[in-house]
Amino acid sequence: MSNLGRETTITVNGKSIKIGRLELAVLEELFAWIKKQEGDPFDDLERFIDKMPEAERAVLFREAQAKRNEMASLSLQSPIAQKYMKTPEGMGMMAMLLLRGGMPDITPSQAFDIFQQIPEEKLREIMQNAQGKSPVKNGALPATQPSHREMKSGITSGSTSDEG
């Protein structure tokens, strides 16, 4: 990988905030959180398998195995990861992990609130920088970042500016 991403420093409501790179440790923690949210796909199956017809058992077993395989090789583009990145909790977790380098005690809720105050174009640029991606030319957000409209539900705008 030639571009590993870079940190970005911005000012939100007069406070300088460092947004970190999308490092392996960030991804590992995000994926561990997602796996915890999902749980073991075989847990429910084990409780009900004896009460199901044989044909249903085989289908549900294959589905559970496919889900377990997907969770074993999660990426930001995985359907399971994408599902969580579109939730407020997932957005808050990603924001917290990226902000934690400069704010060790930040919560997902606080991080979510900070990200909501960043203008859409700037947020797009920050996420691309964090991931080491070139700027998107068609105006689409990176696959790992929900739309700004999804993040900006009913906040008051704060002052933001770019410092670096």
ROKELUM-402342 format. One line per field, with one value per residue: residue number from 0; x, y, z of N, C-alpha, C in turn. Coordinates in steps of 0.02 Angstrom, whole numbers, plus 50000, padded with zeros to 5 digits. Layout:
nr <- (NUM  ...) $
npx <- (X  ...) $
npy <- (Y  ...) $
npz <- (Z  ...) $
capx <- (X  ...) $
capy <- (Y  ...) $
capz <- (Z  ...) $
cpx <- (X  ...) $
cpy <- (Y  ...) $
cpz <- (Z  ...) $
//
This chain:
nr <- (0  1  2  3  4  5  6  7  8  9  10  11  12  13  14  15  16  17  18  19  20  21  22  23  24  25  26  27  28  29  30  31  32  33  34  35  36  37  38  39  40  41  42  43  44  45  46  47  48  49  50  51  52  53  54  55  56  57  58  59  60  61  62  63  64  65  66  67  68  69  70  71  72  73  74  75  76  77  78  79  80  81  82  83  84  85  86  87  88  89  90  91  92  93  94  95  96  97  98  99  100  101  102  103  104  105  106  107  108  109  110  111  112  113  114  115  116  117  118  119  120  121  122  123  124  125  126  127  128  129  130  131  132  133  134  135  136  137  138  139  140  141  142  143  144  145  146  147  148  149  150  151  152  153  154  155  156  157  158  159  160  161  162  163) $
npx <- (50043  50040  50002  49971  49879  49842  49855  49736  49711  49588  49482  49352  49217  49307  49405  49552  49565  49626  49618  49644  49743  49680  49723  49794  49766  49651  49560  49560  49502  49377  49324  49321  49224  49113  49102  49068  48944  48872  48883  48897  48854  48804  48745  48603  48554  48591  48506  48380  48386  48348  48212  48177  48135  48231  48275  48267  48361  48482  48490  48491  48607  48705  48691  48730  48862  48915  48901  48986  49107  49117  49129  49251  49338  49327  49309  49314  49227  49142  48979  48925  49005  48976  48840  48843  48917  48827  48744  48702  48775  48883  48942  48979  49070  49174  49211  49254  49364  49450  49471  49525  49665  49707  49618  49602  49500  49378  49208  49102  48983  49016  49114  49039  48957  49052  49096  48977  48977  49064  49084  49012  49094  49223  49224  49219  49344  49429  49402  49447  49582  49617  49602  49694  49661  49639  49565  49390  49316  49188  49104  49051  49038  49167  49157  49160  49111  48966  48832  48837  48717  48657  48735  48717  48599  48498  48586  48668  48759  48934  49085  49201  49361  49502  49657  49765) $
npy <- (49942  50102  50229  50264  50340  50488  50596  50724  50890  50991  51133  51144  51227  51321  51243  51149  50998  50835  50716  50551  50430  50293  50165  49999  49957  50032  49977  49844  49858  49913  49807  49706  49759  49757  49618  49580  49642  49568  49436  49255  49168  49041  49025  49050  48957  48834  48827  48804  48704  48569  48574  48599  48561  48446  48497  48635  48651  48624  48732  48843  48812  48826  48962  49017  48972  49041  49171  49169  49145  49264  49357  49318  49367  49508  49666  49841  49853  49746  49674  49658  49745  49866  49875  49907  50025  50115  50144  50249  50211  50138  50237  50325  50246  50228  50363  50392  50306  50363  50488  50466  50466  50597  50629  50542  50501  50509  50476  50367  50436  50573  50587  50564  50676  50777  50745  50771  50907  50945  51011  50937  50918  50936  50832  50722  50736  50721  50587  50521  50556  50492  50360  50349  50373  50437  50595  50589  50598  50598  50645  50558  50486  50396  50216  50177  50280  50351  50447  50625  50681  50577  50579  50708  50736  50851  50949  51091  51212  51227  51325  51289  51253  51227  51170  51104) $
npz <- (50000  49949  49999  50159  50225  50321  50464  50509  50553  50621  50657  50768  50830  50885  50941  50921  50837  50819  50694  50673  50576  50478  50549  50574  50706  50734  50642  50687  50814  50780  50702  50799  50884  50797  50778  50907  50918  50825  50871  50893  50752  50761  50885  50906  50818  50875  50984  50929  50834  50849  50839  50711  50539  50439  50312  50330  50431  50365  50275  50362  50433  50332  50305  50429  50433  50321  50365  50477  50411  50337  50441  50490  50398  50391  50310  50274  50170  50179  50185  50316  50394  50329  50358  50495  50492  50445  50548  50689  50803  50748  50668  50769  50839  50744  50726  50857  50869  50774  50828  50952  50970  50997  51094  51219  51310  51248  51205  51105  51078  51101  51002  50887  50892  50869  50738  50671  50663  50566  50405  50257  50139  50193  50287  50202  50138  50250  50288  50175  50180  50301  50264  50165  50033  49867  49823  49793  49635  49581  49676  49769  49930  50019  50030  50163  50236  50299  50224  50237  50270  50340  50454  50505  50576  50633  50704  50779  50690  50703  50715  50592  50527  50421  50474  50428) $
capx <- (50000  50085  49980  49941  49836  49876  49814  49711  49693  49537  49456  49280  49196  49365  49451  49591  49551  49666  49584  49699  49743  49645  49777  49774  49736  49583  49520  49552  49453  49313  49300  49305  49160  49062  49093  49032  48874  48842  48882  48911  48795  48779  48713  48531  48542  48598  48448  48319  48399  48311  48141  48169  48140  48299  48290  48279  48424  48538  48491  48513  48677  48746  48689  48772  48931  48934  48908  49047  49162  49122  49155  49322  49378  49295  49343  49267  49178  49099  48909  48914  49036  48936  48777  48855  48942  48769  48706  48733  48824  48942  48974  49010  49128  49227  49233  49291  49429  49492  49485  49553  49737  49714  49568  49598  49441  49318  49159  49073  48932  49051  49147  48985  48937  49105  49093  48918  48989  49111  49049  49013  49154  49281  49221  49238  49416  49460  49396  49492  49650  49626  49606  49747  49630  49639  49500  49339  49300  49117  49067  49025  49076  49198  49111  49161  49084  48896  48821  48837  48647  48645  48770  48702  48528  48476  48636  48680  48824  48987  49135  49252  49410  49555  49723  49821) $
capy <- (50000  50159  50285  50236  50388  50538  50632  50789  50933  51040  51171  51139  51270  51354  51195  51109  50926  50792  50655  50505  50387  50230  50117  49930  49953  50059  49927  49785  49874  49919  49740  49670  49786  49730  49547  49577  49659  49513  49374  49194  49152  48975  49023  49041  48894  48778  48823  48785  48656  48507  48586  48617  48507  48435  48542  48702  48648  48629  48801  48888  48797  48856  49035  49032  48961  49096  49232  49161  49155  49335  49392  49299  49406  49573  49725  49898  49845  49688  49693  49664  49808  49920  49880  49943  50093  50157  50157  50300  50179  50122  50301  50351  50204  50246  50431  50388  50275  50410  50547  50445  50482  50663  50635  50472  50484  50525  50423  50366  50489  50636  50587  50571  50747  50817  50733  50803  50979  50955  51016  50875  50914  50927  50765  50677  50742  50692  50514  50499  50562  50441  50296  50349  50371  50498  50627  50561  50646  50598  50674  50507  50474  50330  50164  50169  50338  50364  50514  50678  50688  50527  50599  50775  50741  50900  50980  51162  51216  51259  51351  51240  51276  51179  51193  51067) $
capz <- (50000  49944  50040  50218  50257  50363  50513  50489  50610  50604  50713  50776  50885  50913  50971  50874  50845  50775  50671  50657  50517  50484  50562  50587  50773  50728  50608  50731  50866  50748  50684  50861  50906  50752  50793  50971  50904  50786  50909  50857  50712  50777  50950  50900  50782  50921  51028  50894  50780  50859  50827  50640  50490  50414  50256  50359  50468  50318  50249  50416  50447  50279  50316  50487  50413  50277  50408  50517  50365  50321  50500  50498  50350  50384  50282  50276  50117  50194  50200  50388  50416  50300  50397  50558  50478  50429  50609  50732  50847  50708  50651  50830  50855  50697  50743  50920  50856  50737  50870  51016  50977  51028  51147  51242  51349  51209  51198  51038  51073  51093  50937  50838  50893  50836  50666  50644  50655  50511  50341  50218  50095  50236  50315  50147  50131  50310  50285  50122  50208  50352  50230  50115  49967  49827  49824  49749  49584  49564  49731  49813  49991  50019  50051  50235  50269  50283  50197  50287  50290  50392  50515  50526  50593  50683  50748  50766  50657  50740  50669  50572  50479  50409  50497  50400) $
cpx <- (50045  50066  49942  49895  49876  49827  49792  49695  49643  49519  49380  49261  49256  49416  49486  49582  49591  49624  49638  49691  49702  49698  49749  49740  49664  49537  49508  49500  49383  49284  49283  49237  49103  49049  49055  48958  48838  48835  48898  48849  48766  48741  48638  48513  48544  48537  48386  48327  48358  48237  48126  48170  48211  48319  48305  48345  48484  48545  48518  48586  48723  48748  48733  48846  48956  48945  48972  49109  49172  49151  49229  49367  49346  49340  49292  49214  49131  49028  48896  48944  48996  48871  48788  48880  48885  48726  48740  48787  48889  48980  49011  49072  49186  49255  49275  49361  49476  49512  49525  49627  49748  49666  49556  49534  49375  49272  49133  49022  48964  49084  49096  48964  48989  49101  49031  48930  49038  49072  49062  49076  49217  49282  49241  49314  49453  49459  49441  49564  49664  49636  49663  49721  49638  49570  49453  49318  49225  49074  49038  49069  49110  49149  49108  49128  49011  48888  48819  48766  48630  48677  48744  48630  48518  48528  48640  48750  48873  49038  49184  49299  49464  49620  49779  49799) $
cpy <- (50061  50218  50257  50284  50436  50569  50698  50827  50985  51079  51166  51178  51300  51307  51154  51035  50887  50729  50609  50468  50325  50175  50048  49923  49980  50007  49866  49798  49881  49851  49699  49694  49758  49657  49537  49593  49601  49450  49314  49174  49083  48972  49011  48975  48835  48770  48794  48728  48592  48514  48602  48556  48504  48484  48612  48705  48659  48700  48849  48876  48830  48933  49055  49024  49018  49160  49227  49171  49228  49374  49375  49340  49474  49623  49781  49893  49785  49712  49701  49729  49868  49931  49921  50014  50141  50172  50213  50271  50164  50185  50330  50312  50222  50316  50430  50359  50322  50470  50529  50461  50549  50674  50566  50453  50497  50464  50422  50422  50558  50641  50596  50645  50791  50807  50765  50877  50995  50959  50954  50867  50902  50857  50713  50677  50710  50616  50486  50502  50506  50372  50292  50346  50439  50529  50596  50615  50650  50624  50623  50501  50406  50279  50157  50226  50348  50435  50564  50690  50638  50548  50664  50785  50790  50929  51054  51168  51253  51286  51296  51273  51224  51209  51155  51016) $
cpz <- (50000  49988  50100  50254  50300  50411  50483  50552  50585  50667  50712  50838  50922  50945  50917  50889  50794  50759  50643  50592  50531  50488  50575  50656  50773  50696  50652  50784  50838  50731  50745  50888  50863  50768  50859  50960  50870  50828  50864  50818  50727  50844  50946  50867  50829  50967  50994  50844  50787  50842  50754  50596  50462  50359  50281  50396  50422  50291  50302  50435  50396  50287  50375  50470  50368  50317  50449  50472  50348  50381  50512  50451  50337  50350  50286  50222  50128  50208  50275  50414  50391  50338  50460  50546  50459  50490  50649  50777  50809  50687  50711  50849  50809  50713  50807  50908  50819  50780  50934  51025  51012  51086  51177  51279  51313  51204  51126  51027  51063  51024  50881  50834  50859  50761  50634  50629  50598  50446  50298  50176  50137  50266  50263  50139  50189  50307  50230  50146  50257  50320  50179  50045  49933  49831  49773  49699  49569  49621  49780  49875  49985  50049  50127  50272  50250  50256  50254  50313  50345  50458  50545  50546  50651  50728  50732  50736  50702  50691  50655  50524  50474  50434  50464  50357) $
//
